[in-house]
Amino acid sequence: MVLMACILCHIKNIIFKTNFMKKITFFILLTIGLFMSSCSDDDNETIQTEKLSQTEIDDLKVIREEEKLARDVYAYSFDVYGQNIFNNISGSEQKHMDAVLVLLNKYGIEDPVLPNRGEFKNQTLQDLYNDLTAKSDISLLEALKVGATIEDLDINDLDDFESRTDKADILNTYSKLKCGSRNHMRSYYSQILTNGATYTAQFLTASELAAIIASSNEQCGK
């Protein structure tokens, strides 16, 4: 009888410990679940704060193709005249395109750029490309003025785009693109003067253009 009582007591202890472990396990799992839920909410909040407005998305798409416009027109002018200024700045415009693509990829925005030179999804830019390359065909001087016109447009548009976003990464990219465009404007303007002509601002104000021309080339960062 004593032996039976000891066996029953041992079994009871095992059952107690098993139930206790089940309770401990349940408590641990519940705590982990609440923690993971909290982390998930934090992640969702982060994603939410990084969403862009439709205006910001549209602006990024436009500047991506606008930088392609510059690259393609300058490549066209280089083919016609063989002047290094067009080839050098065309290469710089490719870097500008790449910088905008980083932002498109970050925010999950479809890239509007078509693979072939001189082809654009944005019909306004398509028409502009056709018009500018036709002007570039006229003479080297006209091709240089076309270059200045594109940089004029870029700087003006970037000013507008900056006013429509508060995202630090986008503003940083826009700032670097504008810096590059100011340097390009200085190069084209100098060559226009060398060829006995001048350039009148079409998008910027006269004072804005004068301030750019009067200042030295800038270091635009990586």
C-alpha positions as CSV (number, residue, x, y, z in Angstrom):
1,M,0.0,0.0,0.0
2,V,2.9,2.3,0.8
3,L,4.5,1.5,-2.5
4,M,1.2,2.2,-4.3
5,A,0.8,5.5,-2.5
6,C,4.4,6.6,-3.6
7,I,3.7,5.7,-7.2
8,L,0.4,7.7,-7.2
9,C,2.2,10.7,-5.6
10,H,5.0,10.5,-8.3
11,I,2.4,10.4,-11.1
12,K,0.7,13.4,-9.5
13,N,3.9,15.4,-9.4
14,I,4.6,14.6,-13.1
15,I,1.1,15.8,-14.1
16,F,1.6,18.9,-12.0
17,K,4.9,19.7,-13.6
18,T,3.6,19.0,-17.1
19,N,0.7,21.4,-16.6
20,F,3.0,24.0,-15.1
21,M,5.3,23.7,-18.2
22,K,2.4,24.0,-20.5
23,K,1.4,27.2,-18.7
24,I,4.9,28.6,-18.9
25,T,5.2,27.7,-22.6
26,F,1.9,29.4,-23.3
27,F,3.0,32.5,-21.5
28,I,6.2,32.7,-23.4
29,L,4.5,32.2,-26.7
30,L,2.0,34.9,-25.9
31,T,4.7,37.3,-24.9
32,I,6.6,36.6,-28.2
33,G,3.4,37.1,-30.2
34,L,2.7,40.5,-28.6
35,F,6.3,41.6,-29.2
36,M,6.2,40.5,-32.9
37,S,2.8,42.3,-33.3
38,S,4.4,45.5,-31.9
39,C,7.3,45.2,-34.3
40,S,5.0,44.6,-37.2
41,D,3.0,47.7,-36.3
42,D,6.3,49.7,-36.2
43,D,7.3,48.3,-39.6
44,N,3.9,49.2,-41.1
45,E,4.2,52.7,-39.6
46,T,7.7,53.2,-41.2
47,I,6.4,52.0,-44.6
48,Q,3.4,54.4,-44.3
49,T,5.7,57.4,-43.6
50,E,7.7,56.6,-46.7
51,K,4.8,56.6,-49.1
52,L,4.9,59.4,-51.7
53,S,2.1,61.6,-52.9
54,Q,1.1,61.2,-56.5
55,T,2.7,64.6,-57.3
56,E,6.0,63.4,-55.9
57,I,5.8,60.2,-58.0
58,D,4.9,62.1,-61.1
59,D,7.8,64.5,-60.5
60,L,10.3,61.7,-60.2
61,K,9.1,60.1,-63.4
62,V,9.3,63.4,-65.3
63,I,12.9,64.2,-64.1
64,R,14.0,60.7,-64.9
65,E,12.9,61.1,-68.5
66,E,14.0,64.7,-68.6
67,E,17.5,63.6,-67.8
68,K,17.2,61.1,-70.6
69,L,16.1,63.9,-72.9
70,A,19.3,65.7,-72.1
71,R,21.5,62.6,-72.5
72,D,19.9,61.7,-75.8
73,V,20.0,65.2,-77.3
74,Y,23.6,65.7,-76.4
75,A,24.5,62.3,-77.8
76,Y,22.8,63.2,-81.0
77,S,24.7,66.5,-81.2
78,F,28.0,64.7,-80.5
79,D,27.3,62.4,-83.4
80,V,26.7,65.4,-85.7
81,Y,29.5,67.7,-84.6
82,G,32.0,65.5,-82.7
83,Q,32.5,68.2,-80.0
84,N,33.6,66.7,-76.6
85,I,31.3,69.1,-74.7
86,F,28.3,67.1,-75.9
87,N,29.9,63.7,-75.1
88,N,31.1,64.7,-71.7
89,I,27.8,66.2,-70.6
90,S,25.8,63.3,-72.0
91,G,27.8,61.0,-69.8
92,S,27.0,63.2,-66.8
93,E,23.3,63.1,-67.7
94,Q,23.5,59.3,-67.5
95,K,24.7,59.6,-63.9
96,H,21.8,61.9,-63.2
97,M,19.4,59.3,-64.7
98,D,21.0,56.6,-62.4
99,A,20.6,58.8,-59.3
100,V,16.8,59.2,-60.0
101,L,16.5,55.5,-60.7
102,V,17.8,54.7,-57.2
103,L,14.8,56.7,-55.9
104,L,12.3,55.0,-58.2
105,N,13.5,51.6,-57.0
106,K,13.5,52.6,-53.4
107,Y,9.8,53.7,-53.5
108,G,8.7,50.9,-55.9
109,I,7.9,53.3,-58.8
110,E,7.8,51.9,-62.3
111,D,10.7,53.3,-64.4
112,P,9.2,55.2,-67.4
113,V,12.5,55.2,-69.4
114,L,12.3,53.4,-72.8
115,P,15.5,51.6,-74.0
116,N,16.0,53.3,-77.3
117,R,17.6,56.7,-77.8
118,G,15.1,59.5,-78.6
119,E,12.0,57.5,-77.4
120,F,9.9,58.7,-74.5
121,K,6.7,57.7,-72.7
122,N,6.0,61.4,-71.8
123,Q,4.6,62.9,-75.0
124,T,5.6,66.4,-74.1
125,L,9.3,65.3,-73.8
126,Q,9.0,63.3,-77.0
127,D,7.8,66.4,-78.9
128,L,10.6,68.4,-77.2
129,Y,13.2,65.9,-78.2
130,N,12.1,66.0,-81.8
131,D,12.1,69.8,-81.8
132,L,15.5,70.2,-80.1
133,T,17.3,67.7,-82.3
134,A,15.9,69.5,-85.4
135,K,17.3,72.7,-84.0
136,S,20.6,71.1,-83.3
137,D,20.9,70.0,-86.9
138,I,21.0,73.7,-88.0
139,S,24.5,74.5,-86.7
140,L,27.0,73.9,-83.9
141,L,25.9,77.2,-82.4
142,E,22.3,76.2,-82.3
143,A,23.2,72.8,-80.8
144,L,25.0,74.7,-78.0
145,K,22.0,76.9,-77.5
146,V,19.9,73.7,-77.3
147,G,22.2,72.5,-74.6
148,A,21.7,75.7,-72.6
149,T,17.9,75.5,-73.1
150,I,17.8,72.0,-71.7
151,E,19.8,73.0,-68.6
152,D,17.6,76.0,-68.2
153,L,14.5,73.8,-68.2
154,D,16.1,71.3,-65.8
155,I,17.0,73.8,-63.2
156,N,13.6,75.5,-63.4
157,D,11.7,72.2,-63.1
158,L,13.9,71.0,-60.2
159,D,13.1,74.2,-58.4
160,D,9.4,73.4,-58.7
161,F,9.9,69.8,-57.8
162,E,11.8,70.7,-54.6
163,S,8.8,72.8,-53.5
164,R,6.5,69.8,-53.7
165,T,8.3,67.3,-51.5
166,D,9.7,67.2,-47.9
167,K,11.5,63.8,-48.3
168,A,15.2,64.3,-47.4
169,D,16.5,61.7,-49.9
170,I,14.6,63.2,-52.8
171,L,15.6,66.8,-51.9
172,N,19.2,65.7,-51.7
173,T,19.1,64.1,-55.1
174,Y,17.3,67.2,-56.6
175,S,20.0,69.4,-55.1
176,K,22.8,67.4,-56.7
177,L,21.0,67.4,-60.1
178,K,20.6,71.2,-60.0
179,C,24.2,71.6,-59.1
180,G,25.2,69.5,-62.1
181,S,22.9,71.4,-64.4
182,R,24.3,74.8,-63.2
183,N,27.8,73.5,-64.2
184,H,26.5,72.3,-67.6
185,M,24.9,75.7,-68.1
186,R,28.2,77.4,-67.5
187,S,29.9,75.2,-70.0
188,Y,27.3,75.7,-72.7
189,Y,27.1,79.5,-72.1
190,S,30.9,79.8,-72.3
191,Q,31.0,78.0,-75.6
192,I,28.1,80.1,-77.0
193,L,30.1,83.2,-76.2
194,T,33.2,81.7,-77.8
195,N,31.1,81.3,-81.0
196,G,30.1,84.9,-81.0
197,A,26.6,84.7,-79.6
198,T,24.7,84.8,-76.3
199,Y,21.9,83.0,-74.6
200,T,18.7,84.4,-73.2
201,A,17.0,82.5,-70.4
202,Q,13.7,80.9,-71.4
203,F,12.6,79.3,-68.2
204,L,14.8,80.8,-65.4
205,T,14.6,84.6,-64.8
206,A,17.4,86.7,-66.3
207,S,18.8,87.4,-62.8
208,E,18.8,83.7,-62.0
209,L,20.8,82.9,-65.2
210,A,23.2,85.8,-64.5
211,A,23.9,84.6,-61.0
212,I,24.8,81.1,-62.4
213,I,27.0,82.4,-65.1
214,A,28.8,84.8,-62.7
215,S,29.7,82.0,-60.3
216,S,32.4,79.3,-60.6
217,N,31.8,75.6,-61.2
218,E,30.7,73.7,-58.1
219,Q,31.6,70.4,-56.5
220,C,28.2,68.5,-56.6
221,G,29.1,65.5,-54.4
222,K,28.7,61.9,-55.2
